[in-house]
Amino acid sequence: MSSWRALLLRIGDKCAEYGGSNDFKEHIEMCYTALLREIDHARDEILSLIVQCAEQLPHKIPFYATLVGLLNLESDEFAKQVVEDTQLYLQDALDSEDCDKIRILMRFSTALICSKVLQPASLVVLFETFLSSAATTVDEETGNPSWQPRADFYVTCILSCLPWGGAELIEQVPEEIERVMVGIEAYLSIRKHVYDTGFSVFDFDDESDKSLDVKDFLEDLWDRIKVLSNNGWKVDSVPRPHLSFEAQLVSGTSYDFGPISCPEQPEPPSTLSGIACGKQKHEAELKYPRRIRRLNIFPANKLEPIDRFIVEEYLLDVLLFFNGCRKECATYMVGLPVPFRYEYLMAETVFSQLLLLPQPRFKPIYYTLVIIDLCKALPGAFPAVVAAAVRALFDRISELDMECRIRLILWFSHHLSNFQFFWPWEEWAYVLDLPKWAPQRVFVQEVLEREVRLSYWDKIKQSIENASELESLLPPKIGYNFKYTVEAGGERTEEQLLSVDLGSMVKGRVMAREVISWIDEKIIPVHGLKIALEVTVQTLLDIGSKSFTHLITVLERYGQVISKLCPDQDKQVMLIEEVSSYWKNSSQMTAITIDRMMGYRLLSNLAIVSWVFSPANIEQFHTSDRPWEILRNAVNKTYNRISDLRKEILSLKKSVLSAEFSTKKAQEELEAAETKLTLLDGEPVLGDNPVRMNRLKLQTEKTKEEEVSVRDSFEAKEALLARAISENEALFISLYKSFSDVLKERLPPASIDGNVRSLHYDQIDTMAVDSEEPSAMEVDRDNGRPKKSRVNGARLSNGYSLGEKEQWCLSTLGYVKTFSRQYATEIWTHMERLDAEVFTEDVHPLFRKVVYNGLRRQIQEV
């Protein structure tokens, strides 16, 4: 890498390129000198890299804007081209709805104001263009309020620019910027407050829902900007390197932006039904999502409100642009250009992304690796901060959204596996005194189970030796449970003999059709189908239990046998019961086996739903993740099939267009050749020379065949997609009906708006566990030891005061919300039928309310 490129990339960093110096002015002068030497013969490269660096290292934007300002003094055309390119890229980003690019290019434009490259009036025009579009969108009469997320995003972009250039704007164009502020206030007065109760990391009690009193993200940012304005636009977390060069920059030429236009707002639905508007709102939320939902798990620090917002922006940008380079990501995260420590804010921001709803921006493993690298980068500070975050989340685990709870379990177990599974488990040993359904106890139990998956049983037992009593929460050491094990010297039953015979056949690699014939002749006539299914499945699973490869081999070789025995849903439920029975001590192998069987089409998703909602599993809904993991896998696999088919169809659609173009071109060439006059033996004849004509005919036939083949593939995939969508519709109807039925049996009566505060507090008397059984505890924070107390027969712990029935209801409703939120795109597709068959008048109001919260659907839209 040439020196000027390295200097440009590393500006603002404490690095070798700058001799380990922290002096930003020195950095800029050194980089400017290097660029000036190269600008005559590498102008385009420098211009391209500066804009690219501004886009992908946005926390350094003030440095790049200052460099452009200094280069503007030597080369007017260079700075002018930067402005033109920025305007062009911004318009492209608006047209393609690239939120990150829009936000960052607007910040870069604001920084160019500070370095006297861009006219302040141009930025004000840009702000007013965004404001006009936003106000039009939310207007009830002329706009389309379903697209308020886009309008909010535009206004957020304006506000988020002000910390980088508010002082300069208020100094240079005070009246214009005041007009923009008045316009923002007017917009806030006509938009609707965003109630994202279904997307909060922490659940709150219905009527006392804290979110009703909390400002939404845009309102909160507006308050922070007003505080900043009142403080004279002074902000510590934004570098202002241009001030060191102000005397030079003031003599530079400033340029105007070209015209910028926001995309036309989508047309409102032709019929203004709740479903139609809900679908549009969902689409808007997908295109313009929230970047962050603050956790607020640490005590408030002395940071100015705007500084917190800016550091969050820095951290989120680094996470975004270094998502493929975790070590670089960690390096940049710990080296932000701010004059104060921010480890707690950094931890809270990373955890907010890991737990972001409806889904994290990147795969959870990315955040796991970043946290590990941050612990290595700041070994004296960050591990303790991570531990504090875990303790804070553990204290509030009963309030944590169910999906976030699962993510936290998966992250924590994986994180510990990278640090020798070390954790002071004795701090949490008190969970054994809690009832089996208490969220803290379930959390510890699930973390230990996941740790065993990542290591081995004895290792995890050793890791909890300081709290050896927690061994009772470990899963059994032996995972399998074979029904037909033959004891040494014991007498064999008929079923055991059949299992031995079948095992010999399998080990002898007898063909599947011969095994089917043997079952039809030897087992079913004598013992019936049930015994035949039990013996076959148990024996095959036992042979396949040695490893994952053994399991796959058995299913591939003898899947036909299982398919013959289990042709319908009822038999498939029996099959799942046998799998669950064999692997009753291993949730992992149960989930893997059922997932593989579904992959080989031996099990349908409807059979899995039916099994998950069987009485034995219903009783585990609040104490184990086992049934939920299997259900998640089944719904995920169905959803992924549809996603894959849509991608394939999109690709085939392009192939069809390409094939049509090739066919048309070949046909045109052939027709042109056929109408061409040529001389043959001195005589004019119609048509090109025979050799070329023959080649063109063959080419035309070949392109037609290829077009037909691609079109057939396209139609076949469309048919598969239609079938998959139909199966998906049946799956969600079955799933929601099952949820509705089990909840209706257990939920207490509710008011029409779905409020059931009794689940939390009011009905401890009637729904609490028996007073003889320890149900909860209260931790004495003075000495860290459990302090037991009772209220109407229910023990309390850290505010935990729920009986088993209430906890079952809350856990199950939490999963209802999780599935609704995670698969909202597919669910909205089938909403008309779901309304007709599931969300009818007799459905429990709380069940409907939770589903609608997950879909961001208003209750009045029914």
Secondary structure, 3 states (H helix, E strand, C coil): CCHHHHHHHHCCCCCHHHCCCCCHHHHHHHHHHHHHHHCCCCHHHHHHHHHHHHHHCHHHHHHHHHHHHHHHHHCHHHHHHHHHHHHHHHHHHHHHCCHHHHHHHHHHHHHHHHCCCECHHHHHHHHHHHHHHHHHHHCCCCCCHHHHHHHHHHHHHHHHHHHHHHHHHHHHCHHHHHHHHHHHHHHHHHCCCCCCHHHCCECCCCCCCHHHCCCCHHHHHHHHHHHHHHCCCCCCCCCCHHHHHHHHHCCCCCECCCCCCCCCCCCCCCCCCHHHHHHHHHHHHHHCCCCCCCCCCCCCCCCCHHHHHHHHHHHHHHHHHCCCCHHHHHHHHHCCCCCCCCHHHHHHHHHHHHCCCCCCCCCHHHHHHHHHHHHHHCCCCHHHHHHHHHHHHHHCCCCECHHHHHHHHHHHHHHHHCCCCCCCHHHHHHHHHCCCCCHHHHHHHHHHHHHHHHCCHHHHHHHCHHHHHHHHHCCCCCCCCCCCCCCCCCCCCHHHHHHHHHHHHHHCCCCHHHHHHHHHHHHHHHHCHHHHHHHHHHHHHHHHHHCHHHHHHHHHHHHHHHHHHCCCHHHHHHHHHHHHHHCCCCHHHHHHHHHHHHHCCCCCHHHHHHHHCCHHHHCCCCCCCHHHHHHHHHHHHHHHHHHHHHHHHHHHHHHHHHHHHHHHHHHHHHHHHHCCEEEECCEEEECCCHHHHHHHHHHHHHHHHHHHHHHHHHHHHHHHHHHHHHHHHHHHHHHHHHHHHHHHHHCCCCCCCCCCHHHCCCCHHHHCCCCCCCCCCEECCCCCCEECCEECCEECECCECCCHHHHHHHHHHHHHHHHHHHCHHHHHHCHHHHHHHCCCCCCCHHHHHHHHHHHCCCHHHC
